[in-house]
Amino acid sequence: MRLSFRTALVSALTLGAVVLPAHLALAQSGIRIRPVVPASSTVRTVGEVDPTAQIDIVITNSLSVPLGVGFAGGANLEVASSETDKVSFTTVPVNLFLYPLASEVSTRSNVTIEDNTINVEVVRIDSVAPGDASINVDGAGTVYIY
């Protein structure tokens, strides 16, 4: 079977687009665009950090059950009831997922930001609707919870 030059070129380009890591395939621009979050959204903007510096996230579990913490690019972490733990990130975006491990509990994240440290206290709320389950720091350094 003989392939034409055009077929071989298209195949190679397609394979390259699929195989290349994202940091090689896309150029990063210096322009930072902040998304607009609609008022009706469950996403809440809670502040900003410097995305070029290390970001520390201190998690305090004020629940009566262990808290699971999952993040992209890393292992899961378990924070015991009434305990505090810290995770650090040197690149953005950061996506952190918080969830009770022992039972179905709706939670709320009380967030404060000091310098480049995000303090998160996870508390129980009395609601049948799901509460906060995620913390996100975008490429511009804006911190969201939802």
N, C-alpha and C positions, 0 to 999 in steps of 0.2 A: 504494500500500500504506500503510495507516494503522497506526501503532503505538500501543498503549495506554500510558498514563502509567506503569503498573507495569512494562511491558516496557522502556520507555525508562530508567526509574530503575534497574532491575536491570542493564541493559547498561552504564549510566554507572558504577555502583558497581563492577562487575566490571572495567571498563576502568581505573578509577582504582586498584584494588588491584593490577593488573598493571603499570601504568605508573609509579606513585609510587616514587621511590627508597627504599631500605630505611631511611635515616635519617629520612625523613618519615613512613613508614608505621608504624614501630615506635618506641615510646618507650623510652629507655634508663633502666633503674632503677639506683639506687645500690647495690643488693644484689649482692654478688659470690659466686657459688657455685663452689666448687672441686669438680670431678668426682673421683670415686673410681676409681682405676686398679686393676683386679684384678691380683693377684700373678702370674697366669698370662699376662698380656699382654706383648707385645713392646715396649710403650710404657714408657719409663722417665722418671720425674720426676727432674730434675737440679738444681732450685733455683727461686728466685724473683727477679724484678726488679720495679721500680716501674713499673706500666703507665701512670702519668700523666706520666712523664719520658721523654726520648729514650732509646731502647735501641740500643746499638751492638753489632754482632756482628762479631767479628774471626775470619776464617777462615784457617787455616793448612793448606796442602795438603802433606802428608807422603807423598803417593803419587809414583810414578815417571811418572805420566801427568797431563795437565791435568784439573782438576776443574771441572765445571759447577755453577753455583749459580743456581737459579731461584727467583723469589719472586712471589707474587700482587701485582698492581698495579705491577709494575716489569719492567725488561728483565732478560734473563739476563746473567750475569757469568761470565767464565772466569778461574780462578786457575791459573797455571802451576805445574808441579811445583816443590816447595821454596819457593814464594812465599806471601805473606800478603796479604790484602785485607780491607777493612772496609766493611760496609753499615750504615746507620743508619735507624731507624724512629721516627716520632713518634706513631704510633697502633698499637693492638693490635686484633685478633689479628695475629700475625706467623706466616707459614708459609714456611719456607725449605726448598728441596729441594736435596740435594747428590748429585752423581752423577759417576763417572769418565767422561771423554769419549772416550778412545782405546781402551779395551778393557773386557771384563767383569771387574771386580774387586769383591770383597766388601770393604766398608769398615766402620770403626767410628769413631764420633765421641767423642773425649775432650773433655769439656766442663768448664770452670771458669767461675764467675761472680764478678766483682769489681765492686762497686757496681752500675751498670746496664750493664756491659759483659759480654757473653757471649763467651768465648774457645772456639773450636771447632778442634780439631786433627783432621783426617781422616787416618786411617791404614789401611793394608791389613790384612785378616785372612785367614788361610788357612782358608776355609770354603766349602763349596758352597752353603750357605744364604745368602740375602741378609742383609746387615748393616744398619746404620743408614743411612737415606736422607733423613730429614727432621728439622727442628727446628721446634717450635711454641711460641709464647708466647701463652697464652690471655688473655682479658679481665681476669683477676684477677692476671696477671703470673707465673703458674706456667710454668716452662720444661720442655718434654718433648722427648725424642728417640725416634725409632722408625724 
